Amino acid sequence: MGIVDDGLNKAVQQAFTRPIPKSAGAQMRYLVKQLKGTRAVAQQLGVSQRTVERYVKDQIRRPRPDLAQRLENAVRQRWQPRVRAEARKRAATSTGVVIDVRARFGFTAAPGTTDDARLRHLTLALPPQHAARLFEAQDAGASEQQLRELAGQALGEVYFRDGGRRAAGLDVQFTDIEQIEIDL
């Protein structure tokens, strides 16, 4: 997982209508129900099946910090799948996404028109077609570099080329991402 992938996941998680379970026991019971057994949960979390059973019965209440993080991440990945799918569909078809990024942007174009890369802070609303491309690539298992390239192309199209109204030959290079936040 990378910074763009995490940003897309966090954006979709903001659409949740209910918070994820708080206690380790409740989280473990949810995973057991979703994965249909304690053995599958134990394999995913890297603990014994007996440990999972103890959490389910609330015999153990406080997991180690590393297990607590793995447990929360596993629950968060499976929480409210229909709400998540609907939010992604809505972003990809009608609303688009808002991206707030601080990164280095550089340009390559015809000789004499290149600009040195410099750090910029941009907050832009990307149209639905760009959101759809990002979500489709994420679903297809695209690497972090591919997701960065798609995000860079979308930012270049919306901000620098203004939807095709200016700088037609401008090729935007999107590197050194300091921070990125994506909202639906």
C-alpha positions in Angstrom: 0.0 0.0 0.0 1.2 3.5 -0.8 0.2 7.1 -0.2 -2.3 7.4 -3.1 -3.8 3.9 -2.4 -4.2 4.8 1.3 -5.8 8.2 0.3 -8.4 6.5 -1.9 -9.2 4.0 0.9 -9.5 6.7 3.5 -11.8 8.7 1.2 -14.2 5.8 0.8 -14.1 5.1 4.6 -15.4 8.6 5.3 -18.7 7.4 3.7 -19.3 4.9 6.4 -22.6 5.4 8.1 -21.6 3.6 11.4 -18.3 3.4 13.2 -16.3 0.2 13.2 -16.5 -1.9 16.4 -14.3 -0.5 19.2 -13.4 -3.4 21.4 -11.0 -6.2 20.3 -13.7 -8.8 21.1 -16.3 -7.1 19.0 -13.8 -6.7 16.1 -12.8 -10.3 16.4 -16.4 -11.5 16.4 -17.1 -9.4 13.3 -14.1 -11.0 11.5 -15.2 -14.5 12.6 -18.6 -13.8 11.1 -17.2 -12.3 7.9 -14.6 -15.0 7.3 -16.9 -17.8 8.5 -14.6 -19.3 11.2 -11.9 -18.8 13.7 -9.2 -20.6 11.7 -9.4 -18.2 8.7 -9.2 -15.2 11.1 -6.2 -16.7 12.9 -4.4 -17.3 9.6 -5.1 -13.7 8.4 -4.0 -12.1 11.7 -1.0 -14.4 12.3 -2.2 -15.7 15.7 -3.4 -19.1 16.9 -6.9 -20.2 16.5 -7.2 -20.5 20.3 -6.2 -16.9 20.7 -9.0 -15.8 18.4 -11.5 -17.9 20.4 -10.3 -16.2 23.6 -10.9 -12.8 22.1 -14.4 -13.9 20.9 -15.3 -15.0 24.4 -13.8 -11.8 25.9 -11.3 -13.8 27.9 -8.6 -11.5 26.4 -9.5 -7.8 26.1 -6.3 -5.9 25.2 -4.3 -7.1 22.2 -0.6 -6.2 21.6 -0.2 -3.0 19.7 0.8 -4.7 16.5 -2.1 -7.2 16.7 -4.5 -4.3 17.5 -3.4 -2.5 14.3 -3.7 -5.6 12.2 -7.1 -6.4 13.7 -8.5 -2.9 13.1 -7.1 -2.8 9.5 -8.8 -6.2 8.7 -12.1 -5.0 10.1 -11.8 -1.6 8.3 -11.2 -3.4 5.0 -14.5 -5.4 5.3 -16.7 -2.8 7.0 -19.9 -1.8 5.2 -19.0 -3.1 1.7 -22.3 -1.9 0.2 -21.8 1.6 1.5 -18.2 1.6 0.2 -19.3 0.4 -3.2 -22.0 3.0 -3.5 -19.7 5.8 -2.5 -17.1 4.7 -5.1 -19.9 4.4 -7.8 -21.2 7.9 -6.9 -17.7 9.4 -7.1 -17.0 7.6 -10.4 -20.2 8.6 -12.1 -21.4 11.9 -10.8 -19.5 13.7 -8.0 -15.9 13.0 -8.7 -13.2 13.5 -5.9 -11.5 16.4 -4.3 -7.7 16.0 -4.0 -5.5 18.1 -1.8 -1.9 17.4 -2.5 1.5 18.9 -1.7 4.0 17.6 -4.2 6.7 18.5 -6.7 5.4 19.2 -10.2 7.6 19.5 -13.2 6.9 19.9 -16.9 8.3 18.8 -20.2 7.1 20.4 -23.4 8.5 21.8 -26.6 12.1 23.1 -26.4 12.3 26.4 -24.6 9.1 26.0 -22.8 10.1 23.6 -19.9 9.8 24.7 -16.4 11.9 23.4 -13.5 10.0 21.2 -11.0 8.8 23.0 -7.9 6.8 22.2 -4.9 3.1 23.1 -5.1 0.1 22.8 -2.9 -3.0 22.1 -4.9 -6.6 21.5 -3.9 -8.7 20.5 -6.9 -12.0 18.8 -7.7 -11.4 16.1 -10.2 -14.2 15.2 -12.5 -15.9 11.7 -12.3 -14.0 10.3 -15.2 -10.7 10.8 -13.4 -12.1 9.3 -10.2 -13.3 6.3 -12.2 -9.9 5.7 -13.7 -8.3 5.9 -10.2 -10.8 3.4 -8.7 -10.6 1.0 -11.7 -6.8 1.0 -11.5 -6.9 0.4 -7.7 -9.4 -2.5 -8.2 -7.2 -4.0 -10.9 -4.3 -4.1 -8.5 -2.2 -1.2 -9.9 1.1 -0.4 -8.3 1.6 2.8 -6.3 3.6 4.2 -9.2 0.8 3.6 -11.6 -1.7 5.3 -9.2 0.7 8.2 -8.9 0.9 8.5 -12.7 -2.9 8.5 -13.0 -3.3 11.1 -10.3 -0.6 13.2 -12.0 -2.3 13.0 -15.3 -5.6 14.0 -13.8 -4.0 16.9 -12.0 -2.3 18.0 -15.2 -5.5 17.8 -17.2 -7.6 19.7 -14.7 -5.1 22.3 -13.3 -2.4 22.9 -15.9 -4.2 22.1 -19.2 -7.6 23.4 -17.9 -9.5 20.6 -19.6 -7.8 21.1 -23.0 -8.2 24.9 -23.1 -4.5 25.7 -22.7 -1.0 24.2 -22.7 -1.9 21.4 -25.1 1.5 19.8 -25.4 2.4 20.1 -21.7 3.5 16.8 -20.0 3.2 17.1 -16.2 5.5 15.1 -14.0 4.2 14.4 -10.5 6.9 13.4 -8.0 8.0 13.8 -4.3 4.5 13.7 -2.8 4.7 15.1 0.7 1.0 14.7 1.6 -2.2 13.8 -0.2 -5.8 13.8 1.0 -8.7 12.6 -1.1 -12.3 13.3 -0.3 -15.4 12.1 -2.1 
